[in-house]
Amino acid sequence: MSLIKESCNGKDDFSDHEKLGFAVSCMLMNNNYSFYHIKTLQYWTLEAIGQKQFKILFDYLDRPLGYITWAYLREDTLHRLIHDPHYCLHISEWNEGGIMCILDFCCRPGSAVYCLDYFKGVTPFANVEKMVWQSKRSGRLMTRKNRMQRK
């Protein structure tokens, strides 16, 4: 039995509102989200869910463990996103380019390594050549290249 899974009580297909509820549950367990403005749920989390660019993980007791959101961006959009703190993606920008950008990753304290190990092995993350994210601590753009993908 796996300790991390994408199903809850045997169910793996959830409504958008259920997914949003699971995301909020994860946020409530994480102190980094204590000042997260509620309106950002609409702009970032709910939009990612609508774009089918959201994954939720559960623990072996079927409790929400963590979630991740992403977009496929062009270079210029990625630049605006990183350098303009007020920039919000337009609906047309979520799937406009070839760079997979992790927009949000939130999990229960102490479970980040396990969640990230799980995500590395599943679609779409296992198949992507390069993914980027902005470090919350340093603000720098971080890059991960898939070493397993050789042609």
DSSP file (Angstrom, degrees, kcal/mol; ACC not computed):
  #  RESIDUE AA STRUCTURE BP1 BP2  ACC     N-H-->O    O-->H-N    N-H-->O    O-->H-N    TCO  KAPPA ALPHA  PHI   PSI    X-CA   Y-CA   Z-CA
    1    1 A M              0   0    0      0, 0.0     2,-0.2     0, 0.0    59,-0.1   0.000 360.0 360.0 360.0 130.7    0.0    0.0    0.0
    2    2 A S        -     0   0    0      1,-0.1     3,-0.0    57,-0.1     0, 0.0  -0.544 360.0-146.4 -79.0 143.6    1.3    3.4   -1.0
    3    3 A L  S    S+     0   0    0     -2,-0.2    57,-0.6     1,-0.1     2,-0.4   0.708  88.1  47.6 -81.0 -20.3    1.4    6.1    1.7
    4    4 A I  E    S+A   59   0A   0     55,-0.2     2,-0.3    56,-0.1    55,-0.2  -0.974  71.0 157.8-123.7 136.2    0.7    8.8   -0.9
    5    5 A K  E     -A   58   0A   0     53,-2.1    53,-3.1    -2,-0.4   113,-0.0  -0.951  46.5-127.1-151.2 167.1   -2.1    8.6   -3.5
    6    6 A E  S    S+     0   0    0     -2,-0.3     2,-0.3    51,-0.2    50,-0.1   0.234  85.9  77.6-101.8  11.7   -4.3   10.6   -5.8
    7    7 A S        -     0   0    0     51,-0.1     2,-0.4     6,-0.0     5,-0.2  -0.849  60.1-155.1-122.1 158.4   -7.5    9.1   -4.6
    8    8 A C  B >  S-G   11   0B   0      3,-2.9     3,-1.9    -2,-0.3    52,-0.1  -0.986  82.1 -12.9-134.3 121.3   -9.6    9.6   -1.5
    9    9 A N  T 3  S-     0   0    0     -2,-0.4    -1,-0.1     1,-0.3     3,-0.1   0.866 130.1 -54.8  53.6  38.2  -11.9    6.8   -0.3
   10   10 A G  T 3  S+     0   0    0      1,-0.2     2,-0.4     2,-0.0    -1,-0.3   0.437 116.1 116.1  79.1  -0.2  -11.4    5.0   -3.6
   11   11 A K  B <   +G    8   0B   0     -3,-1.9    -3,-2.9     1,-0.1    -1,-0.2  -0.850  30.3 166.8-105.0 135.0  -12.5    8.1   -5.6
   12   12 A D        +     0   0    0     -2,-0.4     2,-0.6    -5,-0.2    -1,-0.1   0.298  58.5  79.2-128.7   8.4  -10.1    9.9   -7.9
   13   13 A D        +     0   0    0      0, 0.0     2,-0.3     0, 0.0    -1,-0.1  -0.950  60.6 174.6-120.1 111.2  -12.5   12.2   -9.9
   14   14 A F        -     0   0    0     -2,-0.6     2,-0.0    -3,-0.1    -2,-0.0  -0.822  32.2-109.0-118.6 153.1  -13.6   15.2   -7.9
   15   15 A S     >  -     0   0    0     -2,-0.3     4,-2.4     1,-0.1     5,-0.2  -0.319  37.9-107.2 -69.8 162.1  -15.7   18.3   -8.8
   16   16 A D  H  > S+     0   0    0      1,-0.2     4,-2.3     2,-0.2     5,-0.1   0.877 121.8  51.9 -58.5 -37.8  -13.8   21.6   -9.1
   17   17 A H  H  > S+     0   0    0      2,-0.2     4,-2.2     1,-0.2    -1,-0.2   0.864 107.6  51.0 -70.6 -35.5  -15.3   22.7   -5.7
   18   18 A E  H  > S+     0   0    0      2,-0.2     4,-2.3     1,-0.2    -2,-0.2   0.928 110.4  50.0 -64.2 -43.4  -14.1   19.6   -4.0
   19   19 A K  H  X S+     0   0    0     -4,-2.4     4,-2.4     1,-0.2    -2,-0.2   0.914 110.1  50.0 -60.8 -43.2  -10.6   20.2   -5.4
   20   20 A L  H  X S+     0   0    0     -4,-2.3     4,-2.5     1,-0.2    -1,-0.2   0.906 109.6  51.8 -61.9 -41.3  -10.7   23.8   -4.2
   21   21 A G  H  X S+     0   0    0     -4,-2.2     4,-2.1     2,-0.2    -2,-0.2   0.893 109.1  49.8 -61.9 -40.4  -11.8   22.5   -0.7
   22   22 A F  H  X S+     0   0    0     -4,-2.3     4,-2.0     2,-0.2    -2,-0.2   0.905 110.3  50.9 -64.3 -41.0   -8.9   20.1   -0.6
   23   23 A A  H  X S+     0   0    0     -4,-2.4     4,-2.3     1,-0.2    -2,-0.2   0.929 110.3  48.5 -62.5 -45.0   -6.5   22.9   -1.6
   24   24 A V  H  X S+     0   0    0     -4,-2.5     4,-2.3     1,-0.2    -1,-0.2   0.888 107.8  55.9 -62.7 -38.6   -7.8   25.1    1.2
   25   25 A S  H  X S+     0   0    0     -4,-2.1     4,-0.7     1,-0.2    -1,-0.2   0.906 108.9  47.1 -59.1 -41.9   -7.5   22.2    3.6
   26   26 A C  H >< S+     0   0    0     -4,-2.0     3,-0.8     1,-0.2     4,-0.4   0.905 110.2  53.0 -65.2 -41.7   -3.8   22.0    2.7
   27   27 A M  H >< S+     0   0    0     -4,-2.3     3,-1.3     1,-0.2     6,-0.4   0.876 102.7  57.9 -61.8 -37.9   -3.3   25.7    3.0
   28   28 A L  H 3< S+     0   0    0     -4,-2.3    -1,-0.2     1,-0.3    -2,-0.2   0.748 105.0  51.6 -66.0 -22.8   -4.8   25.7    6.5
   29   29 A M  T << S+     0   0    0     -3,-0.8     2,-0.5    -4,-0.7    -1,-0.3   0.540 100.3  74.5 -87.5  -7.5   -2.1   23.2    7.6
   30   30 A N    X   -     0   0    0     -3,-1.3     3,-1.9    -4,-0.4    -1,-0.1  -0.925  65.5-154.8-117.7 118.2    0.7   25.3    6.3
   31   31 A N  G >  S+     0   0    0     -2,-0.5     3,-1.7     1,-0.3     4,-0.2   0.744  90.7  72.4 -61.8 -24.3    1.9   28.5    8.1
   32   32 A N  G 3  S+     0   0    0      1,-0.3     3,-0.3     2,-0.1    -1,-0.3   0.708  98.5  49.6 -63.7 -17.7    3.2   30.0    4.8
   33   33 A Y  G X  S+     0   0    0     -3,-1.9     3,-1.5    -6,-0.4    -1,-0.3   0.270  75.7 105.8-103.5  10.4   -0.4   30.5    3.7
   34   34 A S  T <  S+     0   0    0     -3,-1.7    -1,-0.2     1,-0.3    -2,-0.1   0.782  90.9  35.1 -64.8 -26.1   -1.6   32.2    6.9
   35   35 A F  T 3  S+     0   0    0     -3,-0.3     2,-0.4    -4,-0.2    -1,-0.3   0.147  83.8 137.7-110.8  18.8   -1.7   35.6    5.1
   36   36 A Y    <   -     0   0    0     -3,-1.5     2,-0.2     1,-0.1    -3,-0.1  -0.515  59.1-121.2 -67.4 120.2   -2.8   34.3    1.7
   37   37 A H    >   -     0   0    0     -2,-0.4     3,-1.6     1,-0.1     4,-0.4  -0.460  13.3-134.8 -68.2 130.9   -5.4   36.7    0.3
   38   38 A I  T >> S+     0   0    0      1,-0.3     3,-1.4    -2,-0.2     4,-0.5   0.788 100.7  65.2 -60.5 -30.2   -8.6   34.8   -0.3
   39   39 A K  H >> S+     0   0    0      1,-0.3     4,-1.5     2,-0.2     3,-0.9   0.792  88.9  68.3 -64.5 -26.9   -9.1   36.4   -3.8
   40   40 A T  H <>>S+     0   0    0     -3,-1.6     4,-2.8     1,-0.2     5,-0.9   0.757  86.3  68.9 -66.2 -21.6   -6.0   34.7   -5.0
   41   41 A L  I <4>S+     0   0    0     -3,-1.4     5,-3.6    -4,-0.4     6,-0.4   0.900 102.7  44.8 -59.8 -39.1   -7.8   31.4   -4.7
   42   42 A Q  I <<>S+     0   0    0     -3,-0.9     5,-0.6    -4,-0.5    -2,-0.2   0.934 117.9  42.2 -69.5 -46.3  -10.0   32.5   -7.7
   43   43 A Y  I  <5S+     0   0    0     -4,-1.5    -2,-0.2     3,-0.1    -1,-0.2   0.867 133.0  12.8 -71.3 -37.3   -7.1   33.9   -9.8
   44   44 A W  I  X5S+     0   0    0     -4,-2.8     4,-1.8    -5,-0.1    -3,-0.2   0.869 129.3  35.1-110.0 -55.6   -4.6   31.1   -9.2
   45   45 A T  I  ><S+     0   0    0     -5,-0.9     4,-2.2     2,-0.2    -3,-0.2   0.960 121.4  42.0 -74.1 -51.3   -6.0   27.9   -7.6
   46   46 A L  I  ><S+     0   0    0     -5,-3.6     4,-2.5     1,-0.2    -1,-0.2   0.878 115.3  51.9 -64.7 -36.5   -9.5   27.8   -9.1
   47   47 A E  H  ><S+     0   0    0     -5,-0.6     4,-1.9    -6,-0.4    -1,-0.2   0.914 108.9  50.3 -65.5 -41.4   -8.1   28.8  -12.5
   48   48 A A  H  <>S+     0   0    0     -4,-1.8     5,-3.0     2,-0.2     4,-0.3   0.902 110.4  50.4 -61.6 -40.7   -5.5   26.0  -12.4
   49   49 A I  H ><5S+     0   0    0     -4,-2.2     3,-1.4     1,-0.2    -2,-0.2   0.934 110.6  49.1 -62.0 -46.2   -8.3   23.5  -11.5
   50   50 A G  H 3<5S+     0   0    0     -4,-2.5    -1,-0.2     1,-0.3    -2,-0.2   0.819 110.3  50.8 -62.6 -31.9  -10.3   24.8  -14.4
   51   51 A Q  T 3<5S-     0   0    0     -4,-1.9    -1,-0.3    -5,-0.2    -2,-0.2   0.455 113.9-118.9 -83.6  -1.3   -7.3   24.4  -16.7
   52   52 A K  T < 5S+     0   0    0     -3,-1.4    -3,-0.2    -4,-0.3    -2,-0.1   0.854  80.6 123.2  62.8  36.4   -6.8   20.8  -15.5
   53   53 A Q      < +     0   0    0     -5,-3.0    17,-1.5    -6,-0.2     2,-0.3  -0.439  45.9  93.1-123.0  54.1   -3.4   21.9  -14.2
   54   54 A F  E     - B   0  69A   0     15,-0.2     2,-0.4    -5,-0.2    15,-0.2  -0.991  48.1-172.7-148.7 132.8   -3.9   20.9  -10.6
   55   55 A K  E     - B   0  68A   0     13,-2.2    13,-2.0    -2,-0.3     2,-0.4  -0.999   5.9-162.3-131.6 136.7   -3.0   17.7   -8.7
   56   56 A I  E     - B   0  67A   0     -2,-0.4     2,-0.3    11,-0.2    11,-0.2  -0.922   6.0-155.9-115.2 142.5   -4.0   16.8   -5.2
   57   57 A L  E     - B   0  66A   0      9,-3.3     8,-3.4    -2,-0.4     9,-1.3  -0.898   4.3-160.5-117.4 149.5   -2.4   14.1   -3.0
   58   58 A F  E     -AB   5  64A   0    -53,-3.1   -53,-2.1    -2,-0.3   -51,-0.1  -0.892  15.8-124.8-123.6 154.6   -3.8   12.3   -0.1
   59   59 A D  E >   -A    4   0A   0      4,-2.4     3,-2.1    -2,-0.3   -55,-0.2  -0.299  44.2 -87.6 -87.5-178.4   -2.2   10.3    2.7
   60   60 A Y  T 3  S+     0   0    0    -57,-0.6   -56,-0.1     1,-0.3    -1,-0.1   0.638 129.2  57.6 -68.7 -13.1   -3.0    6.7    3.6
   61   61 A L  T 3  S-     0   0    0    -58,-0.2    -1,-0.3     2,-0.1   -58,-0.0   0.251 119.8-109.8 -96.4  11.1   -5.8    7.9    5.9
   62   62 A D  S <  S+     0   0    0     -3,-2.1    -2,-0.1     1,-0.3   -54,-0.0   0.746  72.7 140.3  67.1  26.6   -7.5    9.7    2.9
   63   63 A R        -     0   0    0      1,-0.1    -4,-2.4   -55,-0.0    -1,-0.3  -0.798  64.7 -97.2 -96.0 142.5   -6.6   13.2    4.3
   64   64 A P  E     +B   58   0A   0      0, 0.0    -6,-0.3     0, 0.0     3,-0.1  -0.372  44.9 174.7 -57.4 131.8   -5.4   15.9    1.9
   65   65 A L  E     -     0   0A   0     -8,-3.4    43,-2.8     1,-0.4     2,-0.3   0.761  53.0 -35.8-110.2 -40.0   -1.6   16.0    2.0
   66   66 A G  E     -BC  57 107A   0     -9,-1.3    -9,-3.3    41,-0.3    -1,-0.4  -0.978  46.8-147.4-175.1 166.7   -0.6   18.5   -0.7
   67   67 A Y  E     -BC  56 106A   0     39,-2.8    39,-2.2    -2,-0.3     2,-0.3  -0.960   4.2-158.3-145.0 164.0   -1.3   20.0   -4.1
   68   68 A I  E     -BC  55 105A   0    -13,-2.0   -13,-2.2    -2,-0.3     2,-0.3  -0.995   3.7-166.3-142.9 143.9    0.6   21.4   -7.0
   69   69 A T  E     +BC  54 104A   0     35,-2.6    34,-1.9    -2,-0.3    35,-1.3  -0.945  13.1 172.8-128.3 153.7   -0.5   23.8   -9.8
   70   70 A W  E     - C   0 102A   0    -17,-1.5     2,-0.3    -2,-0.3    32,-0.2  -0.964  15.9-158.8-153.0 166.0    1.4   24.6  -13.1
   71   71 A A  E     - C   0 101A   0     30,-1.9    30,-3.3    -2,-0.3     2,-0.7  -0.961  24.7-123.7-143.6 159.1    1.1   26.4  -16.4
   72   72 A Y  E     -dC  95 100A   0     22,-3.0    25,-2.0    -2,-0.3    24,-1.2  -0.918  44.9-176.6-107.2 106.5    2.9   26.1  -19.8
   73   73 A L  E     - C   0  99A   0     26,-2.8    26,-1.8    -2,-0.7    25,-0.2  -0.685  28.2-124.4-112.4 154.5    4.4   29.5  -20.4
   74   74 A R     >  -     0   0    0     -2,-0.3     4,-2.5    23,-0.2     5,-0.2  -0.518  39.9-105.8 -81.5 162.2    6.3   31.4  -23.1
   75   75 A E  H  > S+     0   0    0      1,-0.2     4,-2.4     2,-0.2     5,-0.2   0.906 119.5  50.2 -56.8 -45.7    9.5   33.1  -22.1
   76   76 A D  H  > S+     0   0    0      1,-0.2     4,-2.1     2,-0.2    -1,-0.2   0.873 111.5  48.1 -66.4 -35.9    8.0   36.6  -22.1
   77   77 A T  H  > S+     0   0    0      2,-0.2     4,-2.6     1,-0.2    -1,-0.2   0.913 111.0  50.8 -68.3 -42.2    5.1   35.6  -20.0
   78   78 A L  H  X S+     0   0    0     -4,-2.5     4,-2.1     2,-0.2    -2,-0.2   0.903 109.2  52.1 -59.9 -41.9    7.4   33.9  -17.5
   79   79 A H  H  X S+     0   0    0     -4,-2.4     4,-2.4     1,-0.2     5,-0.2   0.926 111.3  46.2 -61.1 -46.3    9.5   37.0  -17.3
   80   80 A R  H  X S+     0   0    0     -4,-2.1     4,-2.0     1,-0.2     7,-0.3   0.911 111.1  53.0 -62.8 -42.1    6.4   39.2  -16.6
   81   81 A L  H  < S+     0   0    0     -4,-2.6    -1,-0.2     1,-0.2    -2,-0.2   0.884 114.7  41.0 -61.4 -39.6    5.2   36.7  -14.0
   82   82 A I  H  < S+     0   0    0     -4,-2.1    -1,-0.2    -5,-0.2    -2,-0.2   0.874 121.9  38.1 -77.3 -38.7    8.6   36.7  -12.1
   83   83 A H  H  < S+     0   0    0     -4,-2.4    -2,-0.2    -5,-0.2    -3,-0.2   0.592 108.3  61.5 -96.1 -11.1    9.3   40.5  -12.3
   84   84 A D    ><  -     0   0    0     -4,-2.0     3,-1.9    -5,-0.2    -1,-0.2  -0.911  61.2-165.6-118.0 105.2    5.9   42.0  -11.8
   85   85 A P  T 3  S+     0   0    0      0, 0.0    -1,-0.1     0, 0.0    -4,-0.1   0.664  90.3  51.0 -64.7 -15.1    4.4   41.1   -8.4
   86   86 A H  T 3  S+     0   0    0      2,-0.0     2,-0.3     0, 0.0    -5,-0.1   0.391  82.5 118.9-100.5   2.0    0.9   42.2   -9.5
   87   87 A Y    <   -     0   0    0     -3,-1.9     2,-0.4    -7,-0.3    -3,-0.0  -0.516  41.4-171.5 -75.4 131.5    0.9   40.2  -12.8
   88   88 A C        -     0   0    0     -2,-0.3     2,-0.1   -44,-0.0   -44,-0.0  -0.973  28.9-109.5-119.8 137.8   -1.9   37.6  -13.1
   89   89 A L        -     0   0    0     -2,-0.4     2,-0.2   -46,-0.1     5,-0.0  -0.393  27.8-129.6 -64.4 137.7   -2.0   35.2  -16.0
   90   90 A H    >>  -     0   0    0      1,-0.1     3,-2.2    -2,-0.1     4,-0.6  -0.561  28.8-108.1 -78.5 153.9   -4.7   35.7  -18.6
   91   91 A I  G >4 S+     0   0    0      1,-0.3     3,-0.7    -2,-0.2     4,-0.2   0.819 120.5  56.1 -54.4 -32.5   -6.7   32.6  -19.3
   92   92 A S  G 34 S+     0   0    0      1,-0.2     3,-0.4     2,-0.1    -1,-0.3   0.633  99.8  61.1 -75.7 -13.0   -5.0   32.3  -22.7
   93   93 A E  G X4 S+     0   0    0     -3,-2.2     3,-1.0     1,-0.2     4,-0.2   0.592  79.3  82.5 -91.6 -11.0   -1.6   32.3  -21.2
   94   94 A W  T << S+     0   0    0     -3,-0.7   -22,-3.0    -4,-0.6    -1,-0.2   0.781 109.6  20.7 -65.5 -26.3   -1.9   29.1  -19.1
   95   95 A N  B 3  S+d   72   0A   0     -3,-0.4    -1,-0.3    -4,-0.2   -22,-0.2  -0.167  91.6 110.1-133.6  40.1   -1.1   26.9  -22.1
   96   96 A E  S <  S+     0   0    0    -24,-1.2   -23,-0.2    -3,-1.0     2,-0.2   0.649  74.3  24.4 -96.4 -14.8    0.7   29.1  -24.5
   97   97 A G  S    S-     0   0    0    -25,-2.0   -23,-0.2    -4,-0.2   -24,-0.0  -0.702  74.5-103.0-141.9-171.2    4.3   27.9  -24.4
   98   98 A G  S    S+     0   0    0    -25,-0.2     2,-0.7    -2,-0.2    32,-0.2   0.423  82.1  97.8-101.2  -0.1    6.7   25.0  -23.8
   99   99 A I  E     -C   73   0A   0    -26,-1.8   -26,-2.8    30,-0.1     2,-0.6  -0.806  65.2-143.9 -95.2 116.7    8.1   25.9  -20.4
  100  100 A M  E     -Ce  72 131A   0     30,-1.0    32,-2.7    -2,-0.7     2,-0.5  -0.686  20.6-169.5 -78.1 121.1    6.4   24.1  -17.5
  101  101 A C  E     -Ce  71 132A   0    -30,-3.3   -30,-1.9    -2,-0.6     2,-0.6  -0.956  18.8-138.8-116.6 120.2    6.2   26.6  -14.6
  102  102 A I  E     -Ce  70 133A   0     30,-3.0    32,-0.5    -2,-0.5   -32,-0.3  -0.676  22.3-178.9 -75.3 119.6    5.2   25.4  -11.2
  103  103 A L  E     +     0   0A   0    -34,-1.9     2,-0.3    -2,-0.6   -33,-0.2   0.831  62.5   4.5 -91.1 -36.6    2.9   28.1   -9.9
  104  104 A D  E     +C   69   0A   0    -35,-1.3   -35,-2.6   -60,-0.1     2,-0.4  -0.992  51.3 179.1-152.7 141.7    2.1   26.7   -6.5
  105  105 A F  E     +C   68   0A   0     -2,-0.3     2,-0.4   -37,-0.2   -37,-0.2  -0.945  15.1 168.3-142.6 120.0    3.1   23.8   -4.3
  106  106 A C  E     +C   67   0A   0    -39,-2.2   -39,-2.8    -2,-0.4     2,-0.3  -0.998   4.9 157.8-136.5 135.2    1.6   23.4   -0.8
  107  107 A C  E     -C   66   0A   0     -2,-0.4   -41,-0.3   -41,-0.3     5,-0.1  -0.966  47.7 -76.0-150.8 167.3    1.7   20.5    1.5
  108  108 A R    >   -     0   0    0    -43,-2.8     3,-2.1    -2,-0.3     4,-0.2  -0.406  67.5 -88.9 -61.8 138.1    1.4   19.4    5.1
  109  109 A P  T 3  S+     0   0    0      0, 0.0    -1,-0.1     0, 0.0   -79,-0.0  -0.225 114.4  21.8 -52.4 134.7    4.5   20.3    7.1
  110  110 A G  T 3  S+     0   0    0     -3,-0.1     4,-0.2     1,-0.0     3,-0.1   0.353 106.6  82.7  90.0  -4.8    7.1   17.5    6.9
  111  111 A S    <>  +     0   0    0     -3,-2.1     4,-2.6   -46,-0.1     5,-0.2   0.400  54.1 100.3-111.8   2.7    5.7   15.9    3.8
  112  112 A A  H  > S+     0   0    0     -4,-0.2     4,-2.9     1,-0.2     5,-0.2   0.908  83.1  50.0 -58.1 -46.5    7.2   18.1    1.0
  113  113 A V  H  > S+     0   0    0      1,-0.2     4,-2.3     2,-0.2    -1,-0.2   0.908 113.3  46.6 -60.4 -42.6   10.0   15.6    0.1
  114  114 A Y  H  > S+     0   0    0      2,-0.2     4,-1.9    -4,-0.2    -1,-0.2   0.905 113.7  47.8 -67.8 -42.0    7.5   12.7   -0.1
  115  115 A C  H  X S+     0   0    0     -4,-2.6     4,-2.8     2,-0.2    -2,-0.2   0.936 112.9  48.2 -63.6 -46.2    5.0   14.7   -2.3
  116  116 A L  H  X S+     0   0    0     -4,-2.9     4,-2.1    -5,-0.2    -2,-0.2   0.894 109.7  52.6 -64.2 -39.5    7.8   15.9   -4.6
  117  117 A D  H  X S+     0   0    0     -4,-2.3     4,-0.6    -5,-0.2    -1,-0.2   0.902 111.7  47.3 -60.8 -40.2    9.1   12.4   -5.0
  118  118 A Y  H >< S+     0   0    0     -4,-1.9     3,-1.3     1,-0.2     4,-0.3   0.948 110.6  50.6 -65.0 -48.9    5.6   11.2   -5.9
  119  119 A F  H >< S+     0   0    0     -4,-2.8     3,-1.6     1,-0.3     7,-0.3   0.857 100.6  64.1 -59.8 -36.3    5.1   14.1   -8.4
  120  120 A K  H 3< S+     0   0    0     -4,-2.1    -1,-0.3     1,-0.3    -2,-0.2   0.773 104.7  47.5 -58.6 -26.0    8.4   13.4  -10.2
  121  121 A G  T << S+     0   0    0     -3,-1.3     2,-0.3    -4,-0.6    -1,-0.3   0.390 102.8  71.9 -99.6   4.0    7.1   10.0  -11.2
  122  122 A V  S X> S-     0   0    0     -3,-1.6     4,-2.3    -4,-0.3     3,-0.7  -0.827  86.2 -58.3-122.1 159.3    3.7   10.9  -12.6
  123  123 A T  T 34 S+     0   0    0      1,-0.3    -2,-0.1    -2,-0.3    -3,-0.0  -0.491 112.9  16.4 -68.7 139.7    2.3   12.7  -15.6
  124  124 A P  T >> S+     0   0    0      0, 0.0     4,-0.5     0, 0.0     3,-0.5  -0.994 127.4  49.3 -92.1  -2.6    2.9   15.5  -16.6
  125  125 A F  G X4 S+     0   0    0     -3,-0.7     3,-0.7    -6,-0.2    -2,-0.2   0.848 105.8  55.3 -70.6 -35.5    6.0   16.0  -14.5
  126  126 A A  G 3< S+     0   0    0     -4,-2.3    -1,-0.2    -7,-0.3    -3,-0.2   0.776 111.8  45.1 -68.2 -25.0    7.8   12.7  -15.3
  127  127 A N  G <4 S+     0   0    0     -3,-0.5     2,-0.3    -5,-0.2    -1,-0.2   0.476  87.4 104.4 -99.6  -3.5    7.6   13.5  -19.1
  128  128 A V    <<  -     0   0    0     -3,-0.7    18,-0.2    -4,-0.5     3,-0.1  -0.603  57.5-152.0 -86.3 139.6    8.6   17.2  -19.1
  129  129 A E  S    S+     0   0    0     -2,-0.3    17,-2.7     1,-0.3     2,-0.3   0.878  79.9   8.9 -75.0 -38.5   12.1   18.0  -20.2
  130  130 A K  E     - F   0 145A   0     15,-0.2   -30,-1.0   -32,-0.2     2,-0.3  -0.997  62.8-177.3-146.5 136.0   12.5   21.2  -18.2
  131  131 A M  E     -eF 100 144A   0     13,-2.5    13,-2.8    -2,-0.3     2,-0.3  -0.985   7.4-164.4-133.9 150.1   10.4   22.8  -15.4
  132  132 A V  E     +eF 101 143A   0    -32,-2.7   -30,-3.0    -2,-0.3     2,-0.3  -0.886   9.4 172.9-129.5 158.8   10.9   26.0  -13.6
  133  133 A W  E     -eF 102 142A   0      9,-1.8     9,-3.7    -2,-0.3     2,-0.6  -0.969  33.8-111.1-157.5 158.4    9.6   27.7  -10.4
  134  134 A Q  E     - F   0 141A   0    -32,-0.5     7,-0.2    -2,-0.3     2,-0.2  -0.842  33.7-123.0 -97.5 125.6   10.3   30.8   -8.4
  135  135 A S     >  -     0   0    0      5,-3.1     4,-1.7    -2,-0.6    -1,-0.0  -0.468  11.4-151.0 -65.9 128.8   11.9   30.2   -5.0
  136  136 A K  T  4 S+     0   0    0     -2,-0.2    -1,-0.2     2,-0.2    -2,-0.0   0.807  94.3  47.5 -71.0 -28.3    9.8   31.7   -2.3
  137  137 A R  T  4 S+     0   0    0      1,-0.1    -1,-0.1     3,-0.1    -2,-0.0   0.955 129.0  17.0 -77.6 -51.8   12.9   32.3   -0.1
  138  138 A S  T  4 S-     0   0    0      2,-0.1    -2,-0.2     1,-0.0     3,-0.1   0.690  89.0-131.5 -97.8 -20.1   15.3   33.9   -2.6
  139  139 A G     <  +     0   0    0     -4,-1.7    -3,-0.1     1,-0.3     2,-0.1   0.401  61.6 137.6  81.5  -3.8   12.9   35.0   -5.4
  140  140 A R        -     0   0    0     -6,-0.1    -5,-3.1     1,-0.1     2,-0.5  -0.386  62.5-108.6 -76.5 153.6   15.3   33.3   -7.9
  141  141 A L  E     -F  134   0A   0     -7,-0.2     2,-0.3    -3,-0.1    -7,-0.2  -0.727  36.0-157.7 -81.1 123.5   14.1   31.3  -10.8
  142  142 A M  E     -F  133   0A   0     -9,-3.7    -9,-1.8    -2,-0.5     2,-0.4  -0.787   4.9-160.0-103.8 147.0   14.9   27.6  -10.2
  143  143 A T  E     -F  132   0A   0     -2,-0.3     2,-0.4   -11,-0.2   -11,-0.2  -0.981   9.9-170.0-130.9 139.5   15.2   25.0  -13.0
  144  144 A R  E     -F  131   0A   0    -13,-2.8   -13,-2.5    -2,-0.4     2,-0.4  -0.994   9.3-161.0-126.6 124.8   15.0   21.3  -13.0
  145  145 A K  E     -F  130   0A   0     -2,-0.4     2,-0.9   -15,-0.2   -15,-0.2  -0.872  25.1-119.3-104.2 138.7   15.9   19.3  -16.1
  146  146 A N    >   -     0   0    0    -17,-2.7     3,-0.7    -2,-0.4   -20,-0.0  -0.660  26.2-173.5 -78.6 107.4   14.7   15.8  -16.6
  147  147 A R  T 3  S+     0   0    0     -2,-0.9    -1,-0.2     1,-0.2   -18,-0.0   0.695  79.0  64.7 -75.1 -19.0   17.9   13.7  -16.8
  148  148 A M  T 3  S+     0   0    0      1,-0.1     2,-1.1   -22,-0.1    -1,-0.2   0.714  81.5  87.6 -77.0 -20.1   16.0   10.5  -17.6
  149  149 A Q    <   +     0   0    0     -3,-0.7     2,-0.4   -21,-0.1    -1,-0.1  -0.693  55.4 157.8 -87.6 100.1   14.7   11.9  -20.9
  150  150 A R              0   0    0     -2,-1.1    -3,-0.0     1,-0.1    -2,-0.0  -0.951 360.0 360.0-122.4 141.7   17.4   11.1  -23.5
  151  151 A K              0   0    0     -2,-0.4    -1,-0.1     0, 0.0    -2,-0.0   0.362 360.0 360.0-121.4 360.0   16.9   10.9  -27.3
